[in-house]
Amino acid sequence: MYLKCIEIQGFKSFANKLRFDFHNGITGIVGPNGSGKSNVADAVRWVLGEQRVKQLRGSSMQDVIFSGTETRKPMGYAYVAITLDNSDHKLPTDYKEVTVARRIFRSGETEYLMNGAPCRLRDINELFYDTGIGKEGYSIIGQGQIDKILSDKPEDRRELFDEAVGIVKFKRRKDTTLKKLASEKENLVRISDVLGELEKQVPTLEKQSEKAKVYFRERDALKKREVNLFLVENRKNLEELGKIRENEQTATADLEKARADFEEIGRKYEEDQEKLSLLEKEIEKARNQVTDASVIKEKLEGDIKVYEEQIRAASVNAGHFRSRKETVSADLERARAEEEGILARKKETDRKAEEVRNEQMKARESAAACADRIAEYSRQADLGKKEILRIINERATIKSNIASLTARQEENERRRQELSTGIDKAQSSETEQEEIIEKLREEFAGIADKIRALKTRYGQIEETIAGMKKRLGDEDEKLRASQLRYHQEKSRLDALVNMTERYEGFGGSVRRVMQARSNGVIGVVADLFKTDKRYETAIEVALGGNIQNIVTEDTETAKRMIDMLKREKAGRATFLPLNGLGKAQAFKNTAILHEPGVIGLADSLVQCDEKYRPVASSLLGRIVIVDSFDHAAAVNKKYAHTVRMVTLDGELFIPGGAISGGAFKNSSNLLGRRREMAELRDKVKGFEKETKDHEKAIEEIKSERTALRRELEENRAAQQNAFLTQNTVRLTISREQEKKKEAEGSAAELAKEQRETEKQKTELASLKEEAEKKLLRSAENEKKITDAVNELENKLSALRDKEGMETQTLAKWDAEIGKILQQQSFEQKDLDRVRAERERRSAELSEIEAAIAGNDEIIQNGGARVKELSAQLEGSETDQDEGRKALSGKNAEKEKLRLSMKEEIARKDSLSDQIHALDKECVRLKTRIERLQEDVDNRAAYMWEEYEITLNAAKEFRDESMSDIQALKKEILQIKGRIKALGSVNVDAIEQYRELMERYTFLKGQHDDLTSAAASLEKIIEELDASMRKQFKEQFSRIQEEFDKVFKLMFGGGKGRLELMEDRDILEAGVRVIAQPPGKKLQNMNALSGGEKALTAIALLFAIQNLKPSPFCLLDEIEAALDESNVVRFAEYLHKLTEHTQFIVITHRRGTMEEADRLYGITMQEKGVSALVSVDLIDEEELVS
């Protein structure tokens, strides 16, 4: 596996899209300071998931987006992608090539991509576990990582060693498990708290439950006594009501007669009052006639005087205006003459200005032409000079390249001879290791398949549970809705049943008869007839008061009921004995039934038992039902108002022409009440079934969810076991692969390098030949451009002399045009002044002429008007005399009418007193009736509100031994006292106690489950800790040995040692670095010089690379603090490591560049924008400067 390429666009200073292609070996990235080469390392660190802005040298994550320059706009996003060759499948994926990308937008939105598909940062981290690649690994090493190794705190070096020994993924898994454990313990604490609270509530609710049971027993005893008291008092009140109603009917009849007499006298009085009103209007008219005639006379006399004064004033004004007209006309002529003179002078000045402007334009164009040519020649000369400088720099670069290529050819020859010797010695055998690895891979693949299957099932279960939560919520909402609808419709049904049983809406006498329910009483008409809902209003209007008629078996029953009403003084009622009903007369005018809009006879639209059909025919057999008012009106007119008709909206057409109609208030709905009850019963049954279905569905969902949660826990445990097994297999594969690579790698790498050196030899020869040719061409180009620049300088000198002369000519014409413009301004002001004067005089002359004409008109019209008004004055005096005579006669007639009205008022007052007394008595009786009825209704309402029972239902509780009202009241008070003594009673305590115990049992089970789960997680953590300790000890010991070896190589001797902090857990302990350069004492690294520190840190990094090579390693100027000799040693050792690791080195040190197989150059040709200027070897001297 190796890094194939990096793509960058919009990241920091990389505004343009750049692509870095890499091969095995060492690739150098070089460039001047500030060119942006370290941004390459930031880009790789960022794409691997770096979230710490300080590590990216910014203040916010949006700072990584190109922010623009003076000539470029800021970009809206930053994009970085790295592509790795995965042919050897070191990464746990089937792809042979893996591309990881990251994109951020200015909005702050970030996305990660893997092979073009969106993914999570967690997926990327898991992909690179134990490879050394990652933001915390040792694949990207800059000054930050060097500083950590050099830190005074040993703990700062810990992350590097965790990655090196391969326990990072274990630590991450442990952190995840710890979070789960903390969550489980939090849940356990919460449930324990809840259980504690529930245990406190149990004794209290148990006592409340017992008290509630006592309360309900006392309440049942209270109900029985209150119901019997209600029945006894209700019978007493009904008897009293009958007596009062008879008195009220008598008083009402006397009141109606007195009111009729009062209204008759009132009508007579109103007629006389109308006559008096008309007479007063006629008197007023006569009086106004006299007054108007007098007023007109005075007005005419005044108008004549006004017109005579206007004629005199108009004559004086006309003379004054004629004199002023002559003066204004003379001033107007003088102004016109002056205007013509000014116009002539202005024309001459405009001509001169046009001539001067033409000359000025010619001079300006000539000067501009000179300036343009000077600018063009100057630009060409500057370009030529820049090109000369570029050629000189290029030639220096080429010379340096030639020298470098010569040195590389010598090194190439030496290396080829070494490789030839090395290949002859390298042999290995790999068959046995390959078989072992293949078996382990098969085992690993099987575990991976099992984990994928478990994860898939886990996700399916979670989705199913999430769906169940929504289904449960939906079912719960539906259940509440069904319960609400059930209770609403049930309440309506109970109310209707109650109304029906109590015969509410019927008269008191009808209620009394139906409550008695004597033998032979069949029922009221409303209960015996049914019809479609569409016809209910029409049939009820057609029946009118007959709807409350009582049908009996025979006349004897009717007589017996009438006697009872008389005896109890309970009012009047109409009875229809079936044996007394004659055959109804047939409806003769059948033609009407075929008229438009006619539905039929009312009796044909009702359904009833055939036994009661005579009742229907008697009441409805001659009433026609019509669909609308318009059709009914047409039929009514056609048949001369002889037929009784009712429309579907309730309008009633009465024979003779009367029509009754308007808003139909049918709150009692006597006819449709039983139909409505049947409909409500069906609805209530439907809602009750719907509620039970939802409750059953909720229980089924809960049961299914519990089973899935158990399966989820089992799946989670299986995954954890599989992950542990998989990790063990992965570590074994890694160890076996290392053994195999050690056996087979040497010969293959040497052969590959030999082929590369042969290819490099040819390339170097070609490059050197091409560089020498470029050197010759560069000298020729320099001479040509120098000659051209000299010629341009000569032309520029001549043009600048000509430009000075043209500028002087232009200044002269500019001064001349200024004088002319000033003169034009003066002339324009004079012209404006004269024109304004002329217009003012013309306007004044027009006003004077209009005034003269107006005065002449006033004189002429005024004379004619005076003659006309004198004639009208004579007629006004005649009208005044006639009006006075008519006024005297009307006053006498008015006095006579007033005497008659005085007598009517006296009679009316007498009747008013009588009506008031009778009305007062009627109100008293009605109030008493209402109070008694209200008392009856209130007691019935109390029974309903308190016990939800009706009068008929209450009769079932009747106990004849409970008839003493006073005794009942006393017992009721005693029971209420005992209930009061109970104090506050929680009536829901019985149910609450039951629910509390159910909840306590459920939570206790959950508490036990959580305790078991926490123990399981703690065991997993212990196993992870054991695995990490074992692996860390083994790998840390190897790193110690390798560090000592590399230290001696880098320093040419000495000793290096690693130590863990004492008294600390091995998984958390910091690492001390002890170094002893040659000739010095063994000491802590912090006591070393700056160069020794840096070389020690590098030695440690190289030691880790030796033991656990990362596929690629990006080094960002880590050798900057080394001197030249150590840089050469660093570069040579780096070259040795390329056997297992690909290196990308950001550097400005010559020794490192010389070891590079390929160089990329970064520069800023455009300010603020980094660019890739060359590939392969470039001018090192320029880059260092």
Secondary structure, DSSP 8 states (H G I E B T S, - for coil): -EEEEEEEESBTTB-S-EEEE--SSEEEEE--TTSSTHHHHHHHHHHTT---GGGGTSSSGGGGB----SSS---SEEEEEEEEE-TT--SSSS-SEEEEEEEEETTS-EEEEETTEEE-HHHHHHHTTTSS-STTSSSEE-HHHHHHHH-S-GGGGHHHHHHHHT-HHHHHHHHHHHHHHHHHHHHHHHHHHHHHHHHHHHHHHHHHHHHHHHHHHHHHHHHHHHHHHHHHHHHHHHHHHHHHHHHHHHHHHHHHHHHHHHHHHHHHHHHHHHHHHHHHHHHHHHHHHHHHHHHHHHHHHHHHHHHHHHHHHHHHHHHHHHHHHHHHHHHHHHHHHHHHHHHHHHHHHHHHHHHHHHHHHHHHHHHHHHHHHHHHHHHHHHHHHHHHHHHHHHHHHHHHHHHHHHHHHHHHHHHHHHHHHHHHH-----HHHHHHHHHHHHHHHHHHHHHHHHHHHHHHHHHHHHHHHHHHHHHHHHHHHHHHHHHHHHHHHHHHHHHHHHTTTS-HHHHHHHHH--TTEEEEHHHH-EE-GGGHHHHHHHHGGGGG-EEESSHHHHHHHHHHHHHHT-----EEEGGG---------GGGGGSTTEEEEGGGGEE--GGGHHHHHHHHTTEEEES-HHHHHHHHHHTTT-SEEEETT--EE-TTS-EE-S----SS-TTTHHHHHHHHHHHHHHHHHHHHHHHHHHHHHHHHHHHHHHHHHHHHHHHHHHHHHHHHHHHHHHHHHHHHHHHHHHHHHHHHHHHHHHHHHHHHHHHHHHHHHHHHHHHHHHHHHHHHHHHHHHHHHHHHHHHHHHHHHHHHHHHHHHHHHHHHHHHHHHHHHHHHHHHHHHHHHHHHHHHHHHHHHHHHHHHHHHHHHHHHHHHHHHHHHHHHHHHHHHHHHHHHHHHHHHHHHHHHHHHHHHHHHHHHHHHHHHHHHHHHHHHHHHHHHHHHHHH---HHHHGGG--TT---HHHHHHHHHHHHHHHHHT-S--TTHHHHHHHHHHHHHHHHHHHHHHHHHHHHHHHHHHHHHHHHHHHHHHHHHHHHHHHHHHHHHHHTS-EEEEEE-TTS-TTT--EEEEEE-TTS--EEGGGS-HHHHHHHHHHHHHHHHHHS--SEEEEESTTTTS-HHHHHHHHHHHHHHTTT-EEEEE---HHHHHH-SEEEEEEEEETTEEEEEEESS--HHHHH-
